[in-house]
Amino acid sequence: MGLLDFLGFGKKSKSIKEFKDKGAIVIDVRSHGEFAGGHIKGAKNIPLNELGGKINDIKKLKLPVIACCASGMRSSQATSILKQNGIEAINGGGWQSLQRKL
């Protein structure tokens, strides 16, 4: 596993397709204000600082998660949090880039 894989950036395109095929939900971890300025249609907005309190709600969905943000840094942190809590997750990176891949 390389550094990019560890940070959640490795082989992203193939994995995003695999996650999408599994019915994954997109969770945008930007602030509510950033989300209101533009987002992926159907994405759920859970800011990174609120994610820990929503873990049980996310688990109840029983779906894999594609996390996104503005650049990929916050979504990398979110992916780590989700995985540590037993949720299948991938870092989708910046939302605009992710939107083109979906």
The first five atom37 places (N, CA, C, CB, O) and aatype in JSON, in Angstrom:
{
  "aatype": [12, 7, 10, 10, 3, 13, 10, 7, 13, 7, 11, 11, 15, 11, 15, 9, 11, 6, 13, 11, 3, 11, 7, 0, 9, 19, 9, 3, 19, 1, 15, 8, 7, 6, 13, 0, 7, 7, 8, 9, 11, 7, 0, 11, 2, 9, 14, 10, 2, 6, 10, 7, 7, 11, 9, 2, 3, 9, 11, 11, 10, 11, 10, 14, 19, 9, 0, 4, 4, 0, 15, 7, 12, 1, 15, 15, 5, 0, 16, 15, 9, 10, 11, 5, 2, 7, 9, 6, 0, 9, 2, 7, 7, 7, 17, 5, 15, 10, 5, 1, 11, 10],
  "atom_mask": [
    [1, 1, 1, 1, 1],
    [1, 1, 1, 0, 1],
    [1, 1, 1, 1, 1],
    [1, 1, 1, 1, 1],
    [1, 1, 1, 1, 1],
    [1, 1, 1, 1, 1],
    [1, 1, 1, 1, 1],
    [1, 1, 1, 0, 1],
    [1, 1, 1, 1, 1],
    [1, 1, 1, 0, 1],
    [1, 1, 1, 1, 1],
    [1, 1, 1, 1, 1],
    [1, 1, 1, 1, 1],
    [1, 1, 1, 1, 1],
    [1, 1, 1, 1, 1],
    [1, 1, 1, 1, 1],
    [1, 1, 1, 1, 1],
    [1, 1, 1, 1, 1],
    [1, 1, 1, 1, 1],
    [1, 1, 1, 1, 1],
    [1, 1, 1, 1, 1],
    [1, 1, 1, 1, 1],
    [1, 1, 1, 0, 1],
    [1, 1, 1, 1, 1],
    [1, 1, 1, 1, 1],
    [1, 1, 1, 1, 1],
    [1, 1, 1, 1, 1],
    [1, 1, 1, 1, 1],
    [1, 1, 1, 1, 1],
    [1, 1, 1, 1, 1],
    [1, 1, 1, 1, 1],
    [1, 1, 1, 1, 1],
    [1, 1, 1, 0, 1],
    [1, 1, 1, 1, 1],
    [1, 1, 1, 1, 1],
    [1, 1, 1, 1, 1],
    [1, 1, 1, 0, 1],
    [1, 1, 1, 0, 1],
    [1, 1, 1, 1, 1],
    [1, 1, 1, 1, 1],
    [1, 1, 1, 1, 1],
    [1, 1, 1, 0, 1],
    [1, 1, 1, 1, 1],
    [1, 1, 1, 1, 1],
    [1, 1, 1, 1, 1],
    [1, 1, 1, 1, 1],
    [1, 1, 1, 1, 1],
    [1, 1, 1, 1, 1],
    [1, 1, 1, 1, 1],
    [1, 1, 1, 1, 1],
    [1, 1, 1, 1, 1],
    [1, 1, 1, 0, 1],
    [1, 1, 1, 0, 1],
    [1, 1, 1, 1, 1],
    [1, 1, 1, 1, 1],
    [1, 1, 1, 1, 1],
    [1, 1, 1, 1, 1],
    [1, 1, 1, 1, 1],
    [1, 1, 1, 1, 1],
    [1, 1, 1, 1, 1],
    [1, 1, 1, 1, 1],
    [1, 1, 1, 1, 1],
    [1, 1, 1, 1, 1],
    [1, 1, 1, 1, 1],
    [1, 1, 1, 1, 1],
    [1, 1, 1, 1, 1],
    [1, 1, 1, 1, 1],
    [1, 1, 1, 1, 1],
    [1, 1, 1, 1, 1],
    [1, 1, 1, 1, 1],
    [1, 1, 1, 1, 1],
    [1, 1, 1, 0, 1],
    [1, 1, 1, 1, 1],
    [1, 1, 1, 1, 1],
    [1, 1, 1, 1, 1],
    [1, 1, 1, 1, 1],
    [1, 1, 1, 1, 1],
    [1, 1, 1, 1, 1],
    [1, 1, 1, 1, 1],
    [1, 1, 1, 1, 1],
    [1, 1, 1, 1, 1],
    [1, 1, 1, 1, 1],
    [1, 1, 1, 1, 1],
    [1, 1, 1, 1, 1],
    [1, 1, 1, 1, 1],
    [1, 1, 1, 0, 1],
    [1, 1, 1, 1, 1],
    [1, 1, 1, 1, 1],
    [1, 1, 1, 1, 1],
    [1, 1, 1, 1, 1],
    [1, 1, 1, 1, 1],
    [1, 1, 1, 0, 1],
    [1, 1, 1, 0, 1],
    [1, 1, 1, 0, 1],
    [1, 1, 1, 1, 1],
    [1, 1, 1, 1, 1],
    [1, 1, 1, 1, 1],
    [1, 1, 1, 1, 1],
    [1, 1, 1, 1, 1],
    [1, 1, 1, 1, 1],
    [1, 1, 1, 1, 1],
    [1, 1, 1, 1, 1]
  ],
  "atom_positions": [
    [[0.85, -1.18, 0.0], [0.0, 0.0, 0.0], [0.89, 1.24, 0.0], [-0.97, 0.0, 1.23], [1.76, 1.38, 0.86]],
    [[0.68, 2.13, -0.97], [1.46, 3.35, -1.05], [0.87, 4.45, -0.2], [0.0, 0.0, 0.0], [-0.21, 4.31, 0.37]],
    [[1.6, 5.55, -0.13], [1.15, 6.7, 0.65], [-0.2, 7.22, 0.16], [2.19, 7.81, 0.61], [-1.07, 7.55, 0.96]],
    [[-0.37, 7.29, -1.16], [-1.64, 7.8, -1.69], [-2.8, 6.87, -1.32], [-1.56, 7.95, -3.22], [-3.9, 7.34, -1.02]],
    [[-2.56, 5.56, -1.35], [-3.59, 4.61, -0.93], [-3.94, 4.81, 0.54], [-3.12, 3.16, -1.17], [-5.11, 4.8, 0.92]],
    [[-2.91, 5.01, 1.37], [-3.12, 5.21, 2.8], [-3.95, 6.46, 3.06], [-1.77, 5.33, 3.52], [-4.8, 6.46, 3.95]],
    [[-3.72, 7.52, 2.29], [-4.46, 8.77, 2.47], [-5.84, 8.73, 1.81], [-3.66, 9.93, 1.9], [-6.62, 9.66, 1.96]],
    [[-6.13, 7.65, 1.09], [-7.44, 7.53, 0.46], [-7.49, 8.08, -0.94], [0.0, 0.0, 0.0], [-8.57, 8.29, -1.48]],
    [[-6.31, 8.31, -1.58], [-6.29, 8.89, -2.92], [-5.93, 7.87, -4.01], [-5.32, 10.02, -2.96], [-6.08, 8.19, -5.19]],
    [[-5.48, 6.7, -3.66], [-5.0, 5.74, -4.66], [-6.12, 5.08, -5.44], [0.0, 0.0, 0.0], [-7.17, 4.76, -4.88]],
    [[-5.9, 4.87, -6.74], [-6.82, 4.14, -7.62], [-8.27, 4.58, -7.43], [-6.71, 2.65, -7.38], [-9.17, 3.75, -7.31]],
    [[-8.48, 5.87, -7.39], [-9.79, 6.41, -7.04], [-10.87, 6.15, -8.07], [-9.67, 7.87, -6.81], [-11.99, 5.79, -7.71]],
    [[-10.56, 6.33, -9.36], [-11.6, 6.22, -10.39], [-12.26, 4.86, -10.41], [-11.02, 6.52, -11.74], [-13.49, 4.75, -10.45]],
    [[-11.45, 3.81, -10.37], [-12.01, 2.45, -10.38], [-12.84, 2.21, -9.12], [-10.87, 1.4, -10.5], [-13.93, 1.65, -9.19]],
    [[-12.31, 2.61, -7.99], [-13.02, 2.38, -6.74], [-14.32, 3.17, -6.66], [-12.14, 2.74, -5.57], [-15.32, 2.67, -6.15]],
    [[-14.31, 4.39, -7.17], [-15.54, 5.19, -7.16], [-16.62, 4.48, -7.97], [-15.28, 6.61, -7.73], [-17.77, 4.42, -7.55]],
    [[-16.24, 3.95, -9.13], [-17.21, 3.2, -9.93], [-17.72, 1.99, -9.16], [-16.59, 2.76, -11.26], [-18.92, 1.7, -9.17]],
    [[-16.82, 1.27, -8.49], [-17.22, 0.1, -7.71], [-18.17, 0.51, -6.58], [-15.98, -0.61, -7.13], [-19.17, -0.17, -6.33]],
    [[-17.86, 1.6, -5.91], [-18.72, 2.07, -4.83], [-20.08, 2.52, -5.38], [-18.04, 3.24, -4.08], [-21.11, 2.22, -4.79]],
    [[-20.06, 3.22, -6.49], [-21.32, 3.67, -7.11], [-22.18, 2.46, -7.49], [-21.03, 4.53, -8.37], [-23.4, 2.47, -7.29]],
    [[-21.53, 1.42, -8.03], [-22.26, 0.21, -8.41], [-22.89, -0.49, -7.2], [-21.33, -0.75, -9.14], [-23.86, -1.23, -7.35]],
    [[-22.32, -0.26, -6.0], [-22.86, -0.85, -4.77], [-23.94, 0.03, -4.15], [-21.74, -1.06, -3.75], [-24.47, -0.31, -3.09]],
    [[-24.28, 1.14, -4.8], [-25.32, 2.02, -4.26], [-24.83, 2.99, -3.21], [0.0, 0.0, 0.0], [-25.6, 3.44, -2.36]],
    [[-23.54, 3.33, -3.25], [-22.95, 4.21, -2.24], [-23.64, 5.57, -2.18], [-21.46, 4.4, -2.52], [-24.17, 6.06, -3.18]],
    [[-23.62, 6.15, -0.99], [-24.1, 7.51, -0.82], [-22.89, 8.44, -0.81], [-24.93, 7.66, 0.48], [-21.8, 8.06, -0.4]],
    [[-23.11, 9.67, -1.26], [-22.06, 10.68, -1.23], [-22.31, 11.56, -0.01], [-22.04, 11.53, -2.54], [-23.39, 12.12, 0.16]],
    [[-21.3, 11.67, 0.83], [-21.37, 12.56, 1.98], [-20.35, 13.67, 1.77], [-21.1, 11.79, 3.33], [-19.15, 13.43, 1.66]],
    [[-20.86, 14.89, 1.7], [-20.04, 16.09, 1.51], [-19.74, 16.65, 2.89], [-20.77, 17.16, 0.6], [-20.66, 17.03, 3.62]],
    [[-18.46, 16.7, 3.25], [-18.09, 17.09, 4.61], [-17.68, 18.56, 4.72], [-16.95, 16.21, 5.1], [-17.06, 18.97, 5.7]],
    [[-18.03, 19.35, 3.72], [-17.79, 20.79, 3.79], [-18.82, 21.44, 4.71], [-17.84, 21.44, 2.38], [-19.79, 20.81, 5.12]],
    [[-18.58, 22.71, 5.03], [-19.52, 23.44, 5.88], [-20.86, 23.59, 5.17], [-18.95, 24.84, 6.26], [-20.95, 23.42, 3.95]],
    [[-21.89, 23.91, 5.93], [-23.22, 24.12, 5.35], [-23.18, 25.25, 4.32], [-24.25, 24.43, 6.44], [-23.84, 25.16, 3.28]],
    [[-22.43, 26.31, 4.6], [-22.32, 27.43, 3.67], [-21.65, 27.04, 2.37], [0.0, 0.0, 0.0], [-22.1, 27.42, 1.29]],
    [[-20.57, 26.26, 2.47], [-19.89, 25.79, 1.25], [-20.83, 24.9, 0.43], [-18.59, 25.02, 1.61], [-20.91, 25.03, -0.79]],
    [[-21.53, 24.02, 1.11], [-22.46, 23.1, 0.45], [-23.55, 23.88, -0.28], [-23.08, 22.13, 1.47], [-23.92, 23.54, -1.4]],
    [[-24.07, 24.92, 0.37], [-25.13, 25.72, -0.23], [-24.64, 26.42, -1.51], [-25.64, 26.76, 0.77], [-25.44, 26.75, -2.38]],
    [[-23.34, 26.66, -1.61], [-22.78, 27.31, -2.79], [-22.63, 26.4, -4.0], [0.0, 0.0, 0.0], [-22.27, 26.86, -5.08]],
    [[-22.89, 25.12, -3.83], [-22.81, 24.15, -4.91], [-22.44, 22.79, -4.36], [0.0, 0.0, 0.0], [-21.61, 22.68, -3.45]],
    [[-23.06, 21.75, -4.92], [-22.8, 20.4, -4.43], [-23.29, 19.37, -5.45], [-23.48, 20.17, -3.07], [-23.97, 19.7, -6.42]],
    [[-22.94, 18.13, -5.21], [-23.4, 17.02, -6.05], [-24.85, 16.73, -5.71], [-22.51, 15.75, -5.84], [-25.22, 16.6, -4.55]],
    [[-25.66, 16.63, -6.75], [-27.09, 16.34, -6.55], [-27.25, 15.03, -5.78], [-27.83, 16.27, -7.91], [-26.66, 14.01, -6.15]],
    [[-28.04, 15.06, -4.72], [-28.3, 13.88, -3.92], [-27.31, 13.65, -2.79], [0.0, 0.0, 0.0], [-27.5, 12.76, -1.97]],
    [[-26.25, 14.46, -2.74], [-25.25, 14.3, -1.66], [-25.85, 14.74, -0.33], [-23.97, 15.12, -1.98], [-26.69, 15.64, -0.27]],
    [[-25.39, 14.09, 0.73], [-25.79, 14.48, 2.08], [-24.69, 15.37, 2.64], [-26.05, 13.22, 3.0], [-23.5, 15.06, 2.5]],
    [[-25.07, 16.47, 3.27], [-24.09, 17.39, 3.85], [-23.95, 17.13, 5.34], [-24.5, 18.85, 3.6], [-24.86, 17.42, 6.13]],
    [[-22.81, 16.58, 5.72], [-22.47, 16.39, 7.12], [-21.07, 16.98, 7.31], [-22.54, 14.85, 7.55], [-20.08, 16.31, 7.01]],
    [[-20.98, 18.22, 7.8], [-19.66, 18.83, 7.98], [-18.74, 17.94, 8.82], [-19.8, 20.2, 8.65], [-19.18, 17.23, 9.73]],
    [[-17.45, 17.99, 8.49], [-16.47, 17.14, 9.17], [-16.58, 17.23, 10.68], [-15.07, 17.5, 8.72], [-16.48, 16.22, 11.37]],
    [[-16.77, 18.45, 11.21], [-16.83, 18.6, 12.67], [-18.1, 18.01, 13.28], [-16.74, 20.07, 13.03], [-18.19, 17.91, 14.5]],
    [[-19.08, 17.61, 12.47], [-20.32, 16.99, 12.96], [-20.35, 15.48, 12.68], [-21.53, 17.65, 12.32], [-21.25, 14.78, 13.15]],
    [[-19.39, 15.0, 11.91], [-19.42, 13.6, 11.44], [-19.44, 12.59, 12.58], [-18.22, 13.33, 10.57], [-20.2, 11.62, 12.54]],
    [[-18.62, 12.8, 13.6], [-18.56, 11.86, 14.72], [-19.9, 11.62, 15.38], [0.0, 0.0, 0.0], [-20.17, 10.51, 15.83]],
    [[-20.73, 12.65, 15.45], [-22.04, 12.53, 16.06], [-23.09, 11.89, 15.17], [0.0, 0.0, 0.0], [-24.2, 11.62, 15.61]],
    [[-22.74, 11.64, 13.91], [-23.69, 11.06, 12.95], [-23.35, 9.63, 12.55], [-23.74, 11.92, 11.71], [-24.01, 9.04, 11.69]],
    [[-22.33, 9.06, 13.18], [-21.87, 7.72, 12.81], [-23.0, 6.69, 12.88], [-20.73, 7.29, 13.72], [-23.17, 5.9, 11.95]],
    [[-23.78, 6.69, 13.95], [-24.86, 5.7, 14.07], [-25.91, 5.88, 12.98], [-25.52, 5.8, 15.45], [-26.44, 4.9, 12.46]],
    [[-26.22, 7.13, 12.63], [-27.18, 7.38, 11.54], [-26.64, 6.85, 10.21], [-27.48, 8.89, 11.42], [-27.38, 6.27, 9.42]],
    [[-25.35, 7.05, 9.98], [-24.74, 6.57, 8.74], [-24.71, 5.05, 8.72], [-23.31, 7.13, 8.59], [-24.98, 4.45, 7.68]],
    [[-24.41, 4.43, 9.84], [-24.41, 2.96, 9.91], [-25.78, 2.38, 9.59], [-23.96, 2.49, 11.3], [-25.89, 1.33, 8.94]],
    [[-26.83, 3.06, 10.05], [-28.19, 2.58, 9.81], [-28.54, 2.52, 8.33], [-29.19, 3.46, 10.52], [-29.41, 1.74, 7.93]],
    [[-27.88, 3.32, 7.5], [-28.14, 3.33, 6.06], [-27.66, 2.04, 5.39], [-27.46, 4.55, 5.41], [-28.16, 1.65, 4.34]],
    [[-26.67, 1.38, 6.02], [-26.12, 0.13, 5.51], [-25.66, 0.26, 4.05], [-27.15, -0.98, 5.63], [-25.9, -0.63, 3.23]],
    [[-25.01, 1.39, 3.75], [-24.5, 1.64, 2.41], [-23.05, 2.11, 2.51], [-25.37, 2.69, 1.68], [-22.66, 2.73, 3.49]],
    [[-22.26, 1.81, 1.48], [-20.91, 2.37, 1.46], [-20.99, 3.88, 1.25], [-20.05, 1.7, 0.35], [-22.01, 4.4, 0.79]],
    [[-19.91, 4.57, 1.59], [-19.88, 6.03, 1.54], [-18.74, 6.51, 0.65], [-19.74, 6.61, 2.95], [-17.62, 6.01, 0.73]],
    [[-19.05, 7.49, -0.18], [-18.03, 8.23, -0.92], [-18.01, 9.62, -0.28], [-18.34, 8.3, -2.49], [-18.98, 10.37, -0.37]],
    [[-16.9, 9.95, 0.38], [-16.77, 11.25, 1.04], [-16.14, 12.25, 0.09], [-15.93, 11.13, 2.35], [-15.24, 11.91, -0.68]],
    [[-16.63, 13.49, 0.14], [-16.03, 14.54, -0.67], [-16.02, 15.85, 0.1], [-16.8, 14.71, -2.0], [-16.7, 16.0, 1.12]],
    [[-15.23, 16.8, -0.39], [-15.13, 18.13, 0.23], [-14.72, 19.1, -0.87], [-14.09, 18.15, 1.43], [-15.15, 18.94, -2.02]],
    [[-13.91, 20.09, -0.57], [-13.47, 21.04, -1.58], [-12.24, 20.53, -2.32], [-13.17, 22.38, -0.93], [-12.17, 20.63, -3.55]],
    [[-11.26, 19.99, -1.59], [-10.0, 19.59, -2.23], [-9.62, 18.13, -2.02], [-8.9, 20.45, -1.71], [-8.79, 17.61, -2.75]],
    [[-10.22, 17.48, -1.05], [-9.89, 16.09, -0.74], [-9.23, 15.9, 0.61], [0.0, 0.0, 0.0], [-9.05, 14.77, 1.06]],
    [[-8.86, 16.99, 1.27], [-8.2, 16.85, 2.58], [-9.2, 16.51, 3.69], [-7.46, 18.14, 2.93], [-8.97, 15.57, 4.45]],
    [[-10.29, 17.24, 3.79], [-11.29, 16.93, 4.82], [-11.96, 15.59, 4.55], [-12.35, 18.03, 4.89], [-12.27, 14.85, 5.48]],
    [[-12.18, 15.28, 3.26], [-12.8, 13.99, 2.95], [-11.86, 12.83, 3.27], [-13.22, 13.94, 1.47], [-12.31, 11.73, 3.56]],
    [[-10.55, 13.08, 3.22], [-9.58, 12.06, 3.64], [-9.73, 11.79, 5.13], [-8.14, 12.5, 3.31], [-9.73, 10.64, 5.56]],
    [[-9.86, 12.86, 5.91], [-10.07, 12.7, 7.36], [-11.39, 11.99, 7.63], [-10.04, 14.08, 8.07], [-11.46, 11.11, 8.48]],
    [[-12.43, 12.38, 6.9], [-13.74, 11.76, 7.08], [-13.7, 10.28, 6.75], [-14.79, 12.47, 6.2], [-14.29, 9.46, 7.46]],
    [[-13.0, 9.92, 5.67], [-12.88, 8.52, 5.28], [-12.22, 7.71, 6.39], [-12.07, 8.39, 3.98], [-12.66, 6.6, 6.7]],
    [[-11.19, 8.26, 6.99], [-10.52, 7.57, 8.1], [-11.48, 7.37, 9.28], [-9.29, 8.37, 8.56], [-11.52, 6.29, 9.87]],
    [[-12.23, 8.4, 9.62], [-13.2, 8.32, 10.73], [-14.24, 7.25, 10.44], [-13.89, 9.68, 10.97], [-14.55, 6.42, 11.3]],
    [[-14.77, 7.25, 9.22], [-15.8, 6.29, 8.85], [-15.26, 4.86, 8.91], [-16.33, 6.59, 7.43], [-15.91, 3.97, 9.46]],
    [[-14.07, 4.65, 8.35], [-13.47, 3.31, 8.36], [-13.2, 2.84, 9.78], [-12.17, 3.3, 7.55], [-13.4, 1.67, 10.1]],
    [[-12.73, 3.74, 10.64], [-12.45, 3.37, 12.03], [-13.72, 2.94, 12.76], [-11.81, 4.55, 12.77], [-13.66, 2.24, 13.76]],
    [[-14.86, 3.36, 12.24], [-16.15, 3.02, 12.85], [-16.86, 1.9, 12.09], [-17.04, 4.25, 12.92], [-18.06, 1.69, 12.26]],
    [[-16.12, 1.2, 11.24], [-16.68, 0.03, 10.56], [-17.55, 0.33, 9.37], [0.0, 0.0, 0.0], [-18.33, -0.52, 8.95]],
    [[-17.43, 1.52, 8.8], [-18.22, 1.91, 7.63], [-17.33, 1.82, 6.4], [-18.82, 3.34, 7.79], [-16.23, 2.38, 6.39]],
    [[-17.79, 1.13, 5.38], [-17.04, 1.04, 4.13], [-17.05, 2.43, 3.48], [-17.65, -0.05, 3.16], [-18.12, 2.97, 3.17]],
    [[-15.88, 3.0, 3.27], [-15.8, 4.37, 2.78], [-14.59, 4.56, 1.87], [-15.74, 5.36, 3.94], [-13.58, 3.86, 1.98]],
    [[-14.73, 5.54, 0.97], [-13.64, 5.93, 0.08], [-13.61, 7.45, 0.0], [-13.81, 5.3, -1.34], [-14.64, 8.12, 0.1]],
    [[-12.41, 7.98, -0.18], [-12.24, 9.41, -0.35], [-12.48, 9.76, -1.81], [-10.83, 9.88, 0.12], [-11.69, 9.37, -2.67]],
    [[-13.56, 10.47, -2.09], [-13.86, 10.9, -3.45], [-13.14, 12.16, -3.86], [0.0, 0.0, 0.0], [-13.18, 12.55, -5.02]],
    [[-12.47, 12.82, -2.9], [-11.72, 14.04, -3.21], [-12.62, 15.26, -3.29], [0.0, 0.0, 0.0], [-13.65, 15.34, -2.62]],
    [[-12.21, 16.2, -4.1], [-12.98, 17.43, -4.29], [-14.32, 17.14, -4.97], [0.0, 0.0, 0.0], [-14.39, 16.31, -5.87]],
    [[-15.35, 17.83, -4.54], [-16.7, 17.51, -5.03], [-16.85, 17.76, -6.53], [-17.73, 18.33, -4.28], [-17.56, 17.01, -7.2]],
    [[-16.22, 18.79, -7.06], [-16.37, 19.06, -8.49], [-15.71, 17.98, -9.34], [-15.79, 20.44, -8.83], [-16.25, 17.56, -10.36]],
    [[-14.55, 17.53, -8.91], [-13.87, 16.44, -9.6], [-14.68, 15.15, -9.49], [-12.44, 16.23, -9.03], [-14.83, 14.41, -10.46]],
    [[-15.19, 14.88, -8.3], [-16.01, 13.69, -8.09], [-17.26, 13.71, -8.95], [-16.39, 13.57, -6.62], [-17.65, 12.69, -9.51]],
    [[-17.87, 14.87, -9.05], [-19.11, 15.0, -9.84], [-18.87, 14.55, -11.29], [-19.62, 16.48, -9.81], [-19.74, 13.92, -11.89]],
    [[-17.7, 14.86, -11.83], [-17.38, 14.44, -13.21], [-17.2, 12.93, -13.32], [-16.1, 15.15, -13.7], [-17.44, 12.35, -14.38]],
    [[-16.79, 12.3, -12.22], [-16.55, 10.85, -12.23], [-17.84, 10.06, -12.01], [-15.53, 10.47, -11.16], [-17.93, 8.88, -12.37]],
    [[-18.83, 10.7, -11.44], [-20.1, 10.01, -11.17], [-20.95, 10.06, -12.43], [-20.85, 10.65, -9.97], [-22.06, 9.54, -12.44]]
  ]
}
